[in-house]
Amino acid sequence: MKDLSAVGRGEGRMEVLKFESGQETYAELQILFSRVLDPAAFYKILYEKDGTPKDMVYIDVNPSYERVMQITREAIVGKSF
């Protein structure tokens, strides 16, 4: 099983992903993410203090998502939905 707990960009720096089979970097995952033909998005779920979901914020979208949804990455990243 893969440990994806380190996925993300902490303060603008690339974080390392640790897999049981070795090491991979976020940059390598980003290459795969950007080349996938299907629209894909990473988002973060924000929770209330009681644990109920409150909102979701876009972390990243791939080029296919931009094309299908007709919106640029710059216009959507950081926005909630």
C-alpha positions as CSV (number, residue, x, y, z in Angstrom):
1,M,0.0,0.0,0.0
2,K,1.2,3.5,-0.8
3,D,1.7,6.2,1.9
4,L,0.3,9.4,0.3
5,S,0.3,11.4,3.5
6,A,3.1,13.6,2.3
7,V,1.4,14.6,-1.0
8,G,1.2,18.4,-1.3
9,R,3.2,21.5,-1.6
10,G,4.2,22.9,1.8
11,E,5.1,26.6,1.5
12,G,5.9,26.3,-2.2
13,R,8.4,23.4,-1.9
14,M,8.0,19.9,-3.3
15,E,7.4,17.3,-0.7
16,V,8.6,13.7,-0.9
17,L,6.3,10.7,-1.3
18,K,7.4,7.5,0.4
19,F,6.3,4.2,-1.2
20,E,7.0,0.7,0.2
21,S,8.9,0.0,-3.1
22,G,11.2,3.0,-2.7
23,Q,11.1,6.8,-3.0
24,E,9.4,9.0,-5.5
25,T,9.1,12.8,-5.6
26,Y,6.0,15.0,-5.9
27,A,7.5,16.2,-9.2
28,E,7.3,12.7,-10.7
29,L,3.7,12.3,-9.6
30,Q,3.0,15.8,-11.1
31,I,4.4,14.6,-14.5
32,L,2.0,11.6,-14.4
33,F,-0.9,13.8,-13.2
34,S,-0.3,16.3,-16.1
35,R,-0.2,13.6,-18.7
36,V,-3.4,11.7,-17.8
37,L,-6.0,12.1,-20.6
38,D,-8.9,12.1,-18.2
39,P,-9.8,15.3,-16.3
40,A,-8.5,15.1,-12.7
41,A,-8.3,17.4,-9.7
42,F,-6.7,17.4,-6.3
43,Y,-8.7,19.1,-3.6
44,K,-8.7,19.5,0.1
45,I,-11.7,19.0,2.3
46,L,-12.2,21.6,5.1
47,Y,-14.0,20.5,8.2
48,E,-16.1,22.1,10.9
49,K,-14.8,21.7,14.5
50,D,-17.3,18.8,15.0
51,G,-15.7,17.0,12.0
52,T,-18.5,17.5,9.5
53,P,-17.3,18.6,6.0
54,K,-17.6,22.3,5.5
55,D,-16.0,23.1,2.1
56,M,-13.6,21.8,-0.5
57,V,-10.7,23.8,-2.0
58,Y,-9.0,23.0,-5.3
59,I,-5.3,22.2,-4.9
60,D,-4.5,21.4,-8.5
61,V,-6.1,20.4,-11.8
62,N,-4.6,18.8,-14.8
63,P,-4.6,20.1,-18.4
64,S,-7.5,17.8,-19.3
65,Y,-9.6,19.3,-16.5
66,E,-8.8,22.8,-17.9
67,R,-9.8,21.8,-21.4
68,V,-13.0,19.9,-20.5
69,M,-14.2,22.5,-17.9
70,Q,-13.0,25.4,-20.0
71,I,-11.2,27.1,-17.0
72,T,-7.5,27.7,-16.4
73,R,-5.6,26.2,-13.5
74,E,-4.8,29.7,-12.3
75,A,-8.5,30.7,-12.1
76,I,-9.5,27.6,-10.0
77,V,-6.6,26.7,-7.7
78,G,-7.3,28.0,-4.2
79,K,-11.0,28.4,-4.9
80,S,-13.7,26.5,-3.0
81,F,-16.7,24.7,-4.4
